[in-house]
Amino acid sequence: MTMKHPQHAKRPHLATLAKRLLPSLSLLACTGAAAALPPLYVDPQSTAAIWAGNHPSDGRVTDIRNRIANQPGARWFGGWSGEIGAAVGHFVGTAWYYGRTPVLVAYNIPARDCGQYSAGGAGSLQAYRDWIRAFATAVGSRPAIVVLEPDALPQLDCLDAAGKSARLELLRYAVAQFAALAPGAYLYLDIGNSAWLTPAEAATRLVNAGVAGARGFALNVSNYRTDAESNPYGVAVANALRQRGLEKTFVVDTSRNGNGPNGTQWCDPAGRKLGVSPRVNPAGSTPEMVLWIKSPGESDGCAAPAGTFSPDLAYKMIYGY
């Protein structure tokens, strides 16, 4: 069963689409305002959408479809994505065709997740350089929002000195590739959440990773910290960057923060709830955007293998059970 989304109901001719988007993209180039981006893209092949399409008679399907699958969310790319240029190019190209802005996550840094539930990543430094360059090339000049390597900076402490240096070099390389090859991309370096690093330490790591060449930084990816915690923390990190001569903005993942955290439990904790729906905020707002970077219903690795969609988790998150 194919999922239908409002954005797919009518396919515009490419010439019409170009005429419609060019004024917005011109404004974006002149002002840098996120509000000028085309509307966010709803991925018809998200894990929630695929599950809903395959389970039309399940009693939970209407809620999961309406509250999760029909929301614009991020698609994560890593070693499972196959040839990365083709995978990213197809996703971004489809969003462009429908006049939407896709959200992508690059998640393939070597020694990813310190060998924990989401362990993996590119097999060598050069393999990662090739991978991220192909990723940026595939985005090209089209509008896109890219979150770079969740947890890679906050987890620096699990690496030895050589590993830390190599990781920072890779992140700087990635930022440079997007700046050169994907001028339409809004690139945000992940820096963890409000309970992880002090604002000063977060700013130091961002600077060392090349945030000067990026749009800004991302907070709360796959976590549960409330907006009341995340937003002031983001402002504090931005202020710390400003003291170093950098004016940077930030985005917050609100996908699962409606009830805040459950103590220190981070792996599929009970009683969590959806946060506010994804949106691009008015120009000058902090945060610049609230996004669903982690897809609600995808396991952290305890209820099911990491990244696997669980309808039970999804349904409970809709109602905060």
N, C-alpha and C positions, 0 to 999 in steps of 0.2 A: 504494500500500500504506500503510495507516494504522499508525503506530507505537503500540504499546500500552505503557503505563507502569503500574506498580503502583498509583499514586495514582488512575488512571482506571478501574481494574478494577470499581469499585463506586461508583456515584454516590449520595451520601446525599441524603435529602430535605432541603430547605432549613431546615425547622423543626428537624430533628434536628441539622443542622450548627450552627445557631445555639446550641442548647443545649450542644453539645460545646465550642464556641469561647468562649462568654461567660465561663466561669470563668477561662480562660487570659488573655483580654483584660482582665478585671477585675484579675487579678494583675499584668499588665503595666502597667496604668495606675497601680497603687498602688506598685509597686516599681521600675519602669523596667528590670527585668531582661530581657536579650535571651533568656535561656533560656525565658522564658514565651511567646515567639513560637510560632505553629503551625509545623510542619515546613516546610523549604524546598521550593519548588515546582520540579518538573522540567518544563521547557518542551517540550511535544510538537511544537512547531513551531520548535525550534532548527535552525540550519543543519546540524548533525550528524545530528539526527533526520530531517530532510527528506532528506538524502543517503542515509541508511540505508534509509529507506522506498522510495526510488527505485532502489536498487541491491541487491536482495535476494540476488542470485547472486554478488556481488563477494566475493572471498576474504577481504577485510578487514572485511566488514560486521559480523560478530559481535563482533570486538574493538572496533570503533568504536561500535557500539550499546551494548555493555555498559560500556565504560570511559569513554565520553564522553557519548553521547546520553542515557543513563539517569541522568546526574548532574545535580543541580540547578545551573543556571547562570543568568547574567543575560541579559536581553534589552535591547539598546540601542535608544534612540529618538532620531530626528533628523528632518531634512527629508524623508527617504525614507519616513517612517512614515505619511504622509497626515495626515488630520485628527487632531491629537494627542489630543484629548479622547476620541475614539472608540477610538483605538488603545490608549491606556493603560487606559481604562475596561474594555475587553474583556479585556485581559491580566490586570489585577488582579481583575476580577470572576470570571474563570474560576478563578484560583488560590483565591479566597475560596470559591467553590462547592465546591471539593474539599478545603477545610480546610487550605490551604497558604499559605506566605508567599512572594510573588514577589520577585525581585531585578531592579531596573530601573536603567538608566543613562541619564541625561539628557545628550545630546551634541549640542548645537546652538548653542553660544556663537558669536557673530559672530567672524570671523577665526580660526576653529578651526584648530588644529594649525599655526599660523603659515604657512599656505599649503603645507604639505608633503603627504604621502601621504593624509592624512585631511582635507584642506582642505574648507572649506564653512562651514556654520552659518547662522543667521538673517541676513536681509538688512539688518536695522536693529536699533537698540537697542529700539525699541518693538515690533517684530515678536518679538524674544526675550521681552520682558516678557509679551506676550500668550500666547506659546507656553508659557512655563514656568508661568504662572498656570493655563492650561487643563490642563497636566500635573498640577499639584498638585490641582486641583479634581477631576480624574478619579480620583485615588487616594482622595480623601475620607477617611473614618474607618476604612477597611479597613487591615489590617496590610500593610506593604510595607517593603522595604529599597531605598533609593534612593541611588545614587552620583552625585554632581553634578559634571558636566563634567570628565572626565579630562584632565589636562595643562593646564587653563586657568590655574591658579595657578602651576605651575612655569614655564610659558611666558610669563609676564608680560614677561620681558625682551625679547621680540621686538616689543613694542609701544612706541609713543612715550608721552610722559607723559599725553596726553589719552586714548589707548587704554587705558593701565593704569587710569586713574581710572574710565573707563566700564565696563571689565570688572569691577572690584571692586564698582561700584554694582550691576551686573546680578547678581552672585553674592549680594550682600546682599539684593537684592530677591527672588531665588529662595528663599533661606533663609526670609525672612519669609512668603512665600506658602505654603511647606510648613508652617510653624509655625501659620499661621492656617487653612489649608484642608485639610491632611492630617495631623491629629493622630495618626493611626495609623502614620505613616511614620517609619522610622529613617533619618535623612538624614546622609550622610557626604560631606564635601567632599574631593575628590581633592587630594593634595599630592605626587604623584610617587613617587619611590622613594628608597631609602637612599643611592644614589650621586649624587643630584641636588642637594638643598639641605641646608645645615646645619640641625640641629634648631632653632636660634634663628631662622634666616630662615624656615623652614617655619612656625614658630609665628607669626611676624610676619604672614606672608601670610594665614594662616588667620584670625587676629584681624581683619585688614583686610577679609576677605571675609565676616565675620559668623558665624564658627563658634560664637560664643556662643549662637546660636539653633538650632544643629544638634546632632545626637547626638554627632558626632565627625568623624573624618577617615579617608580610605581611602589605602592604600599599595600600591605595586607593580602597579597596574592595567596590564595588557598587558605587564608586564616579567618579568624572570627572576631577580631577586634572591632569594637563599635565605631561608628562615625565620630562619636563624641571623643574617642581616644585618637583615632587615626588622623582626623583633620587638623587638630592642634599640633600633633606630632609632625605632620607634613609641613606645616607652616614653620615649625622650629627648625626642621632640616633645611628648608628653603632659606631661612634667615641665616643659618650657619654657612650655607653656600654663598649667600649675598656678601657675607663678611670676607669671603675669598674672591669677590669680584664677579660672581656668577649669578645671573638672574634665571632661575629655573622654576618650572611649575611641576605639578605632580598629579597623578591619578590614583584612585583608591578602588580596590576590589571589594564590592559590597554584596557579592553573590550569596554569602552565607553568614552575614554578620547581624541579622535582625535581632537575635537574642544575645549577642555578644558571645564571649568564650565560656566554656564550662571548666572553670579553673585552669589548670595547666594542660588539660587533655586536648591534644591536637589531632588525633587520629580517629576520625569518624565519631566524635563525641555526640551523645544523645542530647535531644532538646534544642538543637540549633534551628535557625529559621532564616528564610530568604531575607535579604536586605532590600534597599530601595532599588528600583529598576534602573538599568543602564541608561545613561544620558550624557550628552555634552552640555556642560553648564554654560551660562552666559559669559561672555568675554570678561576677563578680569577676576573670575571666581576662583576660590580655592576650596576643594580641588578643582582642577580644570575639567575633569570628567569623573564620573563614577561608572565603573565597568564590571561586567561579570566575567572575570578572567578565569576563575575556576568554575566549571560547570556544576551547578547544584545537582546532587545525585551521583556524581562520580566519587568513588571511594578514595580515601587517602591511603588505603592499603591494609586496613584492619577488617572492615566488614566484607571486603572483596579485594582482589588484586588492585593495586594503585591504578587509577584511571578508568576502572570498570564502572559502567553505569549500574546503579542499584535502584530499582523502582521503589523499594521500601525506604531507602534513605531519602530519595527525592520526595516521596509523598509526605513523610514525616517532617521534612524541612519546610514544605509549603505551609503546614499548620503549626510548626514549632513543637512537635511531639518529642 
